[in-house]
Every structure is written in C-alpha cells, then in structure tokens.
Amino acid sequence: MKPLPDVIEIRPLTRPPNCTITVPGSKSITIRALILAALSKGQCTLRGALWVDDMQVMVDSLQKLGFEVTVETDPVEECNRTITVVGCDGEIPSKKAELYVGNSGTAARFLTALVALGYGEYRITGDQRISEQPIGDLLDALRQLHVEVHAEGNSLPASVHAKGLKGGTVTVSARRSSQFASALLLIVDKAQFKLQLAEPDEPFSCVDMTCRMVDTFRHDYLIEPDLSGASCFASAGFLTGGRVEIGGWPRHSLQADGRFPQFLPPPLKVSRMRDLGDSVMTLVICAVGGGFPLLLTEASRMRGQKCDRIHAMATELHRVGAQVVETEEGLLVEAMDPSCLHEADIETYNDHHMATCFAVLGLKVPGIRIKNPGCVSTMFPNFFEKLERLHQ
C-alpha cells in the first residue's frame, strides 16, 4: 500500500462504475474471533481476518500469554491475513506476562477479562490515549468475581493477580457497557460464574454479535467483510447509477450494516439504534448526494465515538452546501438539488468513517478534498486504492 498524502482530492466518476470490489475483514468480528480461538480446544484457523494495529497487538499479546499463533498472507485481500491459533481450552499457558495494547480499547478490555481465567500475574498497558479511558465497570465486575485487580483511577495500566475464576454472579449493563459485557461473555463458558445482562441491547448490537459468535464459532472460521466499509462502495454504485458488487457479502450477517442495501434509496427515517450501524453515515451521504430527505434518529451514541459524529457530519455537510439540521439525537437532511453542492476541504477528526463517507460524495461532487486520509489505516488501510478502481 502506498503512503497517503496529507490531503487527497477525490476524482468524480466520469461514467458509472461496473466492477466487483473486495473489502477487508470486520474489525469487530476478527478481534472477538481471536479470543474465541484462544479459548477453544485445539487448532483454529481464522480466514479473512483483518490485519491492522489492533489485531497486531492482540496477536502479540496472545503469543506473550503462551498461545501458539501463526499469521499468513491472505490470497484475496492484501489487508487480511489467515491466522492460526492453538487454543488451550480456557487455560492461560503463561503465568506472567506484560501486555501492551497500544491505543486499542477493545484489546484492553478483552485481554483484561481473558487473563482473569489464568493463574499468575498479568500487567496490561497502553499508550497515553488509552490510559485516559476508564475501564472501571469491567474491573468492578472482575472484583465481584474475586479477581485481584490494581489500576489507579480505574484505567490502564492495570495489574491482574489471577487465581482462576471461582464462581459467583455479576451483573453488567449490555447497553451502557457493551464492550465490558462482551469481554465477559467471551469468557463465561470457560469460567464458573453467572453473568446477568441488565438493559438488554438491540439486535445487531456489539453484545448481540458477541453472543451469536460464541454460539456459532467453529475451528475453521471465515471472518465477514467489514460491511460498514463495503457500504461506501454500494453507495458509489447507487449515486452514480452504476454496478458495484462486494465480494463475499454474506447472506445472513452478524453486522447490522449487512442490511444496508435494503435502505437504498434512503427512506424518510432511519434509526442508528434499530436499523443500521456505522453505515448510517454513508446513508446520510446518499441522501445528500441523491437529493433525498432523511431523518437520522436514535443516534445519540454517535456523539461519543471516535468524535462527535453527529456534530462532525453536520459541520462538514454545511461546508459542502448541504441543508442539514443537527438535532439532539441525530440529523435532519433536507431535500435539495445535488448540483448545488460545491467543493470543500473536509475535516476527518481522525475518524475513518468521516474520511470514507465523504470520499463517496467526492465521486459525484467535484473538488472534495479529504484531510488526514491516513486515518483509514485503523479499519480499511487500502480504501483509497479501492476507490480508484471505480474509475477503471
């Protein structure tokens, strides 16, 4: 993959595309599959696994914990790998390990829960950004299960003095602490405790994904493509009247964004909580670029993600001349002639979804320049290379 410049100007398509695009594996599915593979008995092969920083620190941590993990190139997608993990049936081979998770909050939470199964001393550290994110709900849950955990300010670095999980009952909120709940759900079958989920989350949530993966995980496991990223290419075909097929789009997906094609053309109203995942951002772009009205609702969680995505989208859409109203829990897109949209420099707020969805708009509106395009490296490192293929 070529290094990206500080700013990329998107070339509008001169003719409708007619192609098939592959996209990297789902980050959420890959990182859960790595934990499930380590907990399994015997060798597990993960195919189509995303290979970015979060997976690299997770593989490194599993190896430091004594698991045998090998990584091979993927025959189809350069951003994927085939990863083989020899699971130890719920046991942690090493009795002592120092685990560095970089800025991966998911790895931090999942590994902290995983090492609680062991017998030994484990220390989890990360960079400055991840050390500012509280993980108190997870640590409190582990302490309720009699795990000795030391963490100043309930954030990383954390030291876990594990003596195996001895049983008990713990209650966590599936809605308020979905990643903490997922971390415990991944290990509960190998531990002797009862997990109660308060405030059950909506279907296709992160917690729902974790439950379904635990139930369906196999030793030879195919990771789904990242369908939030894939939605950008489906949108490119929709906005330009072309045909862009996504290789490997599953018929029955673990991801909420698997339903994205059902929402084209955009309906009058869409819920971030009940209808789609991160692809609602791409759907907003489809509404703006296609001249459709759209109300995005039940999306208040978007304010606490990589950035305040509601405010960020409203700000950048105003920058291109779109008529958009920011609400407390979403956006109101007013119908307008797309020919009135104009060139702009788009701030990405170091959020890959901001970069990818506004790049789609640039396929139709001349002069869209994406600042800090390198932020896509966390989920879809070769996104802009794939986007160029639509011109072929």
C-alpha positions in Angstrom: 0.0 0.0 0.0 1.3 3.5 -0.9 1.7 6.1 1.8 -1.1 8.6 1.8 -0.6 12.4 1.4 -1.9 14.9 4.0 -4.8 15.7 1.7 -6.5 13.7 -1.1 -8.7 15.2 -3.7 -11.4 12.8 -4.9 -11.8 12.5 -8.6 -15.5 12.4 -9.6 -16.5 9.5 -11.8 -16.9 10.3 -15.4 -19.0 7.2 -16.1 -21.0 4.7 -13.9 -18.7 2.0 -12.5 -19.2 -1.7 -13.3 -17.0 -3.8 -11.1 -16.6 -6.1 -8.1 -14.7 -4.9 -5.0 -13.3 -6.9 -2.1 -13.0 -5.2 1.3 -11.0 -6.1 4.4 -12.5 -8.2 7.2 -14.6 -6.9 10.0 -12.5 -5.5 12.9 -15.2 -6.3 15.5 -15.5 -9.9 14.3 -11.8 -10.5 13.9 -10.9 -9.4 17.4 -13.6 -11.5 19.0 -12.6 -14.5 16.9 -9.0 -14.3 18.2 -10.2 -14.5 21.8 -12.6 -17.4 21.0 -9.9 -19.2 19.2 -7.5 -18.9 22.2 -10.3 -20.3 24.4 -11.1 -23.2 22.1 -9.6 -26.7 22.3 -7.0 -27.3 19.6 -6.1 -25.5 16.4 -8.4 -22.8 15.0 -8.0 -21.2 11.6 -9.4 -17.7 11.0 -9.7 -16.8 7.3 -10.2 -13.3 6.0 -9.0 -11.8 9.3 -8.3 -8.0 9.3 -4.7 -7.1 9.8 -4.3 -3.7 11.4 -2.7 -2.3 14.6 -5.5 -3.7 16.9 -5.0 -7.2 15.6 -1.3 -7.0 15.7 -1.2 -6.0 19.4 -3.8 -8.7 20.1 -1.7 -11.4 18.3 1.4 -10.2 20.1 -0.4 -10.4 23.5 -1.7 -13.9 22.8 1.8 -15.0 22.0 3.2 -13.5 25.2 0.5 -15.4 27.1 1.9 -18.6 25.7 -0.5 -19.3 22.8 0.8 -20.6 19.5 -0.3 -18.1 16.8 0.9 -18.0 13.2 0.0 -15.4 10.6 0.0 -15.9 6.8 -1.0 -13.7 3.9 -4.5 -13.8 2.5 -4.9 -15.0 -1.1 -7.6 -12.5 -1.9 -7.3 -9.3 0.1 -4.0 -7.6 1.0 -5.3 -6.1 4.2 -6.4 -9.5 5.5 -4.5 -12.5 7.0 -5.1 -16.2 7.7 -4.4 -16.6 11.4 -4.0 -19.9 13.1 -4.4 -20.1 16.9 -3.9 -23.2 19.0 -6.4 -22.9 21.8 -5.9 -24.2 25.3 -9.5 -24.9 26.3 -9.8 -21.9 28.6 -6.4 -22.1 30.2 -3.8 -19.4 30.0 -0.4 -21.0 29.3 1.9 -18.3 30.8 1.9 -17.5 34.5 3.3 -14.0 34.0 3.1 -11.5 31.1 3.4 -7.8 30.2 0.8 -7.0 27.5 0.9 -3.7 25.5 -2.3 -2.9 23.7 -1.3 0.4 22.0 -4.4 2.5 21.7 -6.8 -0.4 21.2 -9.6 -0.1 23.8 -11.2 -3.3 22.6 -8.0 -5.3 23.1 -7.5 -3.8 26.5 -11.0 -4.9 27.7 -10.9 -8.3 26.1 -7.4 -9.2 27.3 -8.1 -8.0 30.9 -11.1 -10.4 31.1 -9.2 -13.2 29.4 -6.2 -13.2 31.8 -8.7 -13.4 34.7 -9.0 -17.1 33.8 -5.4 -17.7 34.4 -3.2 -18.4 37.4 -0.5 -15.7 37.6 0.3 -12.1 37.4 -0.5 -10.1 34.2 0.0 -6.4 33.5 -1.9 -4.6 30.7 -0.5 -1.3 29.5 -1.2 1.0 26.5 -0.4 4.4 25.1 -1.4 7.7 26.7 -4.8 7.9 24.9 -5.9 4.5 26.0 -4.7 5.3 29.6 -7.3 8.1 29.7 -10.2 5.8 29.0 -11.9 4.4 32.2 -12.5 0.7 32.4 -14.0 0.8 35.9 -17.1 -1.2 35.0 -15.1 -4.1 33.8 -12.7 -4.0 36.8 -15.6 -3.8 39.2 -17.2 -6.8 37.6 -13.9 -8.8 37.9 -13.5 -7.8 41.6 -17.1 -9.0 42.2 -15.8 -12.4 41.0 -12.9 -12.2 43.5 -10.2 -11.3 40.9 -7.5 -9.1 42.4 -7.0 -6.1 40.1 -4.9 -3.0 40.7 -5.5 0.1 38.5 -5.1 3.7 39.5 -8.1 5.7 38.5 -9.8 2.6 37.1 -7.8 2.9 33.9 -4.7 1.4 32.3 -2.1 0.3 33.3 -3.8 -2.5 35.2 -2.3 -5.4 37.1 -4.3 -8.6 37.4 -3.4 -11.2 40.0 -5.4 -14.1 38.8 -6.2 -17.3 40.7 -8.8 -18.7 38.3 -12.4 -17.6 38.4 -14.1 -19.1 41.5 -17.7 -18.6 40.6 -20.3 -16.0 41.7 -22.7 -13.8 39.9 -22.1 -10.4 38.2 -24.5 -8.0 36.5 -23.4 -5.6 33.8 -25.4 -3.3 31.6 -25.4 -4.5 28.0 -26.4 -1.1 26.7 -24.2 1.2 28.8 -21.1 -1.0 28.9 -21.4 -3.1 25.8 -17.7 -3.8 25.3 -17.4 -4.7 29.0 -20.3 -7.1 28.7 -18.8 -8.6 25.5 -15.5 -9.2 27.3 -17.2 -11.2 30.0 -19.5 -13.0 27.5 -16.4 -14.3 25.7 -15.0 -16.0 28.8 -18.2 -17.0 30.6 -18.4 -20.5 29.1 -14.9 -21.3 30.4 -15.4 -19.8 33.8 -17.5 -20.7 36.8 -19.6 -17.6 37.2 -23.1 -16.4 36.2 -23.4 -13.3 34.0 -26.6 -11.3 34.1 -27.1 -8.7 31.4 -29.1 -5.7 32.6 -30.7 -3.3 30.0 -30.6 -5.8 27.1 -29.3 -4.1 23.9 -30.9 -4.0 20.5 -30.5 -6.8 17.9 -27.2 -6.5 15.9 -25.5 -4.6 18.7 -21.9 -5.5 19.8 -23.3 -7.6 22.6 -25.7 -9.4 20.2 -22.8 -10.0 17.8 -20.7 -11.5 20.7 -23.5 -13.8 21.8 -24.0 -15.1 18.2 -20.3 -15.6 17.7 -20.0 -17.6 20.9 -22.9 -19.8 19.7 -21.6 -20.3 16.1 -17.8 -20.3 16.4 -16.0 -23.1 14.6 -12.4 -24.2 14.4 -12.4 -23.2 10.7 -13.9 -19.7 10.8 -14.5 -17.2 8.0 -14.5 -13.6 9.0 -17.1 -11.5 7.3 -16.0 -8.4 5.3 -16.4 -5.1 7.0 -19.8 -4.1 5.8 -19.6 -0.5 7.1 -16.7 0.0 4.7 -18.5 -2.0 2.0 -21.5 0.3 2.3 -19.3 3.1 0.7 -18.9 1.1 -2.5 -22.5 0.1 -2.6 -23.3 3.8 -2.3 -21.0 4.7 -5.1 -22.9 2.5 -7.4 -26.2 3.9 -6.2 -25.2 7.6 -6.5 -23.7 7.2 -10.0 -26.2 4.7 -11.5 -23.5 2.0 -11.8 -23.0 -1.5 -10.5 -20.5 -2.2 -7.7 -20.7 -5.6 -6.2 -19.0 -6.5 -2.9 -17.1 -9.8 -2.9 -18.2 -12.1 0.0 -21.2 -10.1 1.2 -22.8 -12.6 3.5 -26.5 -13.5 3.1 -27.0 -13.6 6.9 -24.6 -11.2 8.5 -23.6 -10.7 12.2 -23.3 -7.0 11.4 -26.2 -4.5 11.4 -24.7 -3.0 8.3 -25.4 -6.2 6.4 -28.9 -4.7 5.9 -27.5 -1.6 4.2 -28.7 -2.4 0.6 -32.3 -2.6 1.9 -32.1 1.1 2.7 -31.3 2.3 -0.8 -32.8 4.5 -1.9 -32.8 6.2 1.5 -36.1 6.1 3.4 -37.6 9.1 5.1 -36.4 8.0 8.5 -33.6 5.7 9.8 -32.6 4.7 13.4 -28.9 4.3 14.3 -30.1 2.0 17.2 -32.6 -0.2 15.4 -31.8 -0.2 11.7 -28.1 0.2 10.8 -24.7 0.5 12.4 -21.9 2.9 11.3 -23.2 2.8 7.7 -25.9 5.3 8.7 -23.2 7.9 8.0 -22.9 6.6 4.4 -26.7 6.6 4.1 -26.7 10.3 5.1 -24.3 10.9 2.2 -26.6 9.0 -0.1 -29.5 11.2 0.9 -27.5 14.4 0.4 -25.9 13.3 -2.9 -29.2 11.9 -4.2 -31.4 14.8 -3.2 -33.5 12.8 -0.7 -34.9 14.0 2.6 -33.8 11.9 5.6 -34.2 11.9 9.4 -31.5 10.1 11.3 -32.8 9.4 14.8 -31.9 7.4 17.9 -28.2 8.2 17.1 -27.0 9.9 20.3 -24.3 7.2 20.8 -22.6 8.6 17.8 -21.6 11.7 19.9 -19.3 9.5 22.0 -17.5 7.6 19.3 -14.2 8.5 17.5 -15.5 12.0 17.5 -18.9 13.6 18.0 -20.0 12.1 14.7 -23.4 13.9 14.6 -21.8 17.4 15.0 -18.9 16.5 12.7 -21.2 15.4 9.9 -23.4 18.4 10.2 -20.4 20.7 10.2 -18.8 19.1 7.1 -22.1 18.8 5.2 -22.7 22.5 5.8 -19.2 23.1 4.4 -20.3 21.5 1.0 -23.5 23.4 0.9 -25.9 20.8 2.1 -29.1 21.7 4.0 -28.8 19.8 7.3 -30.1 20.4 10.8 -28.3 18.9 13.8 -30.7 17.6 16.4 -30.0 16.3 19.9 -30.1 12.6 18.8 -29.4 12.8 15.0 -29.6 14.8 11.8 -32.4 16.1 9.5 -31.3 16.2 5.9 -33.5 18.5 3.8 -34.1 17.6 0.1 -32.2 19.8 -2.3 -30.7 19.8 -5.8 -27.4 17.9 -5.5 -26.0 20.2 -8.3 -25.9 23.0 -5.7 -23.3 21.1 -3.7 -19.8 22.5 -4.1 -16.1 21.9 -3.4 -14.7 21.8 0.2 -11.8 20.7 2.3 -13.3 18.0 4.6 -12.0 17.6 8.2 -12.0 14.0 9.2 -11.5 14.4 13.0 -9.1 11.4 12.8 -12.2 9.3 12.2 -12.0 6.8 9.4 -15.8 6.8 8.8 -15.7 10.6 8.2 -13.0 10.1 5.6 -14.7 7.2 3.8 -18.2 8.5 3.6 -17.2 12.0 2.4 -14.9 10.4 -0.2 -18.1 8.8 -1.6 -19.6 12.2 -2.0 -16.5 13.3 -3.9 -17.3 10.7 -6.6 -20.2 12.9 -7.6 -19.3 16.4 -6.4 -16.1 17.9 -7.9 -13.5 19.4 -5.6 -14.0 17.3 -2.4 -10.6 17.1 -0.6 -10.2 14.7 2.3 -7.8 15.9 5.0 -5.8 13.4 7.0 -6.9 10.5 4.8 -4.4 8.2 6.7 -7.0 7.8 9.5 -8.5 5.0 7.4 -5.5 2.8 8.5 -7.3 1.7 11.6 -10.1 -0.2 9.7 -9.6 -0.1 5.9 -5.9 0.8 5.0 -6.3 0.4 1.2 -9.7 2.2 1.0 -8.4 5.0 -1.4 -6.8 2.4 -3.6 -10.1 0.6 -3.9 -11.9 3.8 -4.6 -9.6 4.4 -7.6 -10.6 1.1 -9.1 -14.1 2.5 -9.6 -12.5 4.7 -12.4 -11.3 1.7 -14.3 
